[in-house]
Amino acid sequence: MTKSLFGKNPDLDDVDFIEAIEAAFGIKFGNEEPEKWLTFGDVFDATCRRVHPVERGPFPCLSASAYRHIKRAILKDGPGLDLRPDTPLKDLVRGRRVSGWWRKLERVSGLKLPALQLGLWSTLFFLVLFLGIPLLVAISRSSGWLALLSVALAILVAIWSTRSLPVQTVGDLARSVAALNAQTLSRSHGAIRERDVWSSLVWIARDSTACRDPIDRQTILIG
C-alpha cells in the first residue's frame, strides 16, 4: 500500500515541494489552491493547466536535453573525456573540491543543479553541536559565551564542511537537472510533453519527501 507523500503534515502549502514546482516550471499557484489538492494527480493537473503540455512532439525529452547541456559543460572543463550516462561523477571530481566543481558546472551549463549534501563527518558534527550546546548551557547555566561559541562553530562548519554528491552518475544528474529546469529546457522547443511534466514532478516529490514508494495519480498527499 502506497503511503502518503507528506504523512500527517497539515501545511502542504508551506512545504518546499510547492516552491520547487513553481521554480522548475516558472509558474505560480494561488495561495489557497494547494489546500484543495488531495492526490498527486491533482498536482499534475494543476501544473498542466499552467504549462499546457503536448502529448507528443518532434523534440527530445528533457532528460536528453539536460544531458547534452551537462556533457558540454563537463567536456569544456575536461576535453577528451570519455563521457557516458553511466560515468560516475566521483571519477570526474577526483582530486578537486566537490563544491567548487559543482558551482563551476552549474555556471557553465547555465542550469540549476540539485543541492550538494553534507558529508558524513559534517553531519555528525552538526548533530553534536546542536544537541551538545543546549545541554552544556543547561548544565553550566552560563549561556552567553556558549551561544557565541555555537554560532562561530556553525559558521565555520558551513564554510569548511565537506560536501557529497546528491546523485551518482552523469545520467542521474541529467534526470535531476531536467526536473529542476523544466521551463528553461523546454523553452527552445516551444512546448513540453506531458510525460516530461510527470517525470519532473515525481523527481521533485522524491527529492522533497522521504517517500520511496511508487507514485501514481492516486497517491495521497496528506494522510
Rosetta blueprint (number, residue, H / E / L):
1 M L
2 T L
3 K L
4 S L
5 L L
6 F L
7 G L
8 K L
9 N L
10 P L
11 D L
12 L H
13 D H
14 D H
15 V L
16 D H
17 F H
18 I H
19 E H
20 A H
21 I H
22 E H
23 A H
24 A H
25 F H
26 G L
27 I L
28 K L
29 F L
30 G L
31 N L
32 E L
33 E H
34 P H
35 E H
36 K H
37 W L
38 L L
39 T E
40 F H
41 G H
42 D H
43 V H
44 F H
45 D H
46 A H
47 T H
48 C H
49 R H
50 R H
51 V H
52 H L
53 P L
54 V E
55 E L
56 R L
57 G L
58 P L
59 F L
60 P L
61 C L
62 L H
63 S H
64 A H
65 S H
66 A H
67 Y H
68 R H
69 H H
70 I H
71 K H
72 R H
73 A H
74 I H
75 L H
76 K H
77 D H
78 G L
79 P L
80 G L
81 L L
82 D L
83 L L
84 R L
85 P L
86 D L
87 T L
88 P E
89 L H
90 K H
91 D H
92 L H
93 V H
94 R L
95 G L
96 R L
97 R L
98 V H
99 S H
100 G H
101 W H
102 W H
103 R H
104 K H
105 L H
106 E H
107 R H
108 V H
109 S H
110 G L
111 L L
112 K L
113 L L
114 P L
115 A L
116 L L
117 Q E
118 L E
119 G L
120 L H
121 W H
122 S H
123 T H
124 L H
125 F H
126 F H
127 L H
128 V H
129 L H
130 F H
131 L H
132 G H
133 I H
134 P H
135 L H
136 L H
137 V H
138 A H
139 I H
140 S H
141 R L
142 S L
143 S H
144 G H
145 W H
146 L H
147 A H
148 L H
149 L H
150 S H
151 V H
152 A H
153 L H
154 A H
155 I H
156 L H
157 V H
158 A H
159 I H
160 W H
161 S L
162 T L
163 R E
164 S E
165 L L
166 P L
167 V L
168 Q L
169 T E
170 V H
171 G H
172 D H
173 L H
174 A H
175 R H
176 S H
177 V H
178 A H
179 A H
180 L H
181 N L
182 A H
183 Q H
184 T H
185 L H
186 S H
187 R H
188 S L
189 H L
190 G L
191 A L
192 I L
193 R E
194 E H
195 R H
196 D H
197 V H
198 W H
199 S H
200 S H
201 L H
202 V H
203 W H
204 I H
205 A H
206 R H
207 D H
208 S H
209 T L
210 A L
211 C L
212 R L
213 D L
214 P L
215 I L
216 D L
217 R L
218 Q L
219 T L
220 I E
221 L L
222 I L
223 G L
